[in-house]
Structure formats: C-alpha cells, structure tokens
Amino acid sequence: PYVVSAQNKPLKEVNTSYPLGGSTSYFWVAYRSGSFEKHGLKLKPVYIRGSVTSLQALLARELFIQMEAAAAGIRAWARGAKEITLIGAVGNRLDYLLVTLPSIKKPADLKGKRIGVSQIGASSDFIARYAVRQLGLNPEKDVAILGAGGQGQRWAALTGGHIEATVVQPPFTLIARKAGYPVLIDLSKQDFQYSTSAVMTTRSYIRTDGDTVMNFMRGLADGMDFYRAEANKEKVIQYLGEYYRSNSREELEETRRAYTQLTPGLPIITAKSVENVIANDKELAPLALKPAEMLDLSFLEKLQQERKAQNK
C-alpha cells in the first residue's frame, strides 16, 4: 500500500489573480520560482485586467487572495465592501516617470496639453495628477487627462503625437530614455510612501483559512528574495520575459534592476502608504477613512518575527 507521509501531503490549491504591472512582476517570479509550493500552496493565478472585475471575483469567492492596485481595494472598501482586507504590498513607493514629447522642456510647457493615463480613476490617473501637482500645476485646470489604455498603447499615443505626456513604469522608462524623451519628474526618487500593488483577501477567508494566508505571505517574501538574488538573474529574466511576453533582454534587465531597488525588503504595507492613497484621491479624501480598519498587519508582523529568528 502507498503511504503518504506528512512531508508529502498534497498542496493546497488557491485561486489568485494579478494585474499586469511593474511591481506585480515580483508575484509572478515568486509563483514561477516555486516559492509558494515550499509553503504548501499550489496557486492557480489568473491575469485579470481591470480592478473592478478582480475585486468582484474576490468578493464572490471565486478568488481567495489577489494582487491588485491598493487604491481600487480602498475604494471598494469605502463603498461598502468591508470584507476586503489589505495584508501586504509589493511596492510602497511610486515607480513612475512623467515623460513628455521633446518639445516640452519645462513644467510650464505642459499647460493646455494632454496627458495619457490607462483609464480615468485608475492608479495611473492618480499618479499623473500627483505628478502635475508636484510640478506646480493644477491637474484639474492646467492639463487635460485622458484615458489612453495600457503602457504600450500610451507610448504609441505619445510617439504618434496624440498626447503630449504620459506616466510610465519600467521597462518603458528605459524605452523613453533611449528615445530621448524628457522626464519631467521621476517619482521613484521621492520619499513618498504609496501602496502600488497590494495583497488583498477577505475577512472571512482570514477567519477560515488564516494559515493559507500566512503561507501565501511567506511564499511571496521568499519569491521576492529570489527575484533580487544575483545568483538567480538568468531565471528571473526568463520569468519576466514570460510575464511581459517580451524577449528584449535590455528591457527585462531594466525592470529587474528598478524593482530590486524599489522594494528592498518584505511585502510591507504601512498605514502611512494607505493614508497617502486616500489623501490623494479626490473621491476618498473627504470620507475620513481610517487605514487601520481596512488593514490586517498581523501576517506581516509574524513574517518579520520569523525572519528575525532565522537571521539570529
């Protein structure tokens, strides 16, 4: 008779989702490197474009854990979806540049011009408005912000002259620099805490499956270490190539380099980063929301304690 030892107990299957975004590449690399299996999980990751759809799937229990724009989760929570809980994040700094056509040399040249974002209300929309304010302009009056699709579509719109500026993340940061397009502001250089891609689950899943949630966080943290380790560079570039469907080595190296610097530690989310998301969103700012009510930092705290014990 075939006896299964405790060591070989079957992996727990978990439905997860992710968007295509720079910092979320950490999640993909964690998944492909086998980091979740080490902690007993067999993930079934689904790419979902559009945070509304993915959050609906989470609330309908078609998914149990997901990576999604923090702002989208906070908005859904503010509208009554109090089941949503933010437990971590890959990226607590903005990873965007505001790039413009070569004819635009200084902030004043942006007046009256069109800035492309993915869609109105998306995180790229908030980031464009934040960047415009940092440049001393009023995003409501001085510029026109338009929905222009994903990064590839925005880049095509910019080079085709349909918009005069847009916000880009790696690897488009490299493409913009190589094309000689001016960077009016590099937000990654600012000391501004902002949760980009958050790890979300539901209160009920934490109650019934807290161990699975903890194992997800362990797997994600291990995968982030794998991503940054020089020894794994070739593997990581291979996985990033699958994720972006790209074989441009230079662009993939740029992505790995940028995110290794942007997220040096664990998948940390802070009350301050959530506060900044709220304060800079015109729909959320007036609502007097309390970050502590939508955050559960217990998994992160446990992860930090485990890492401390390991490193002693």
Secondary structure as UniProt FT lines:
FT   HELIX           6..8
FT   STRAND          12..18
FT   TURN            22..24
FT   HELIX           25..32
FT   TURN            33..36
FT   HELIX           37..39
FT   STRAND          41..47
FT   HELIX           51..59
FT   TURN            60..61
FT   STRAND          65..69
FT   HELIX           70..78
FT   TURN            79..80
FT   TURN            82..83
FT   STRAND          84..90
FT   STRAND          97..100
FT   TURN            102..103
FT   HELIX           107..110
FT   TURN            111..112
FT   STRAND          114..117
FT   TURN            120..121
FT   HELIX           123..134
FT   TURN            135..136
FT   TURN            139..142
FT   STRAND          144..147
FT   HELIX           151..159
FT   TURN            160..161
FT   STRAND          165..168
FT   TURN            170..171
FT   HELIX           172..178
FT   TURN            179..180
FT   STRAND          183..186
FT   HELIX           187..189
FT   STRAND          197..202
FT   HELIX           203..228
FT   HELIX           230..232
FT   HELIX           233..244
FT   HELIX           249..262
FT   HELIX           271..279
FT   TURN            282..284
FT   HELIX           285..287
FT   HELIX           291..294
FT   HELIX           298..311
//
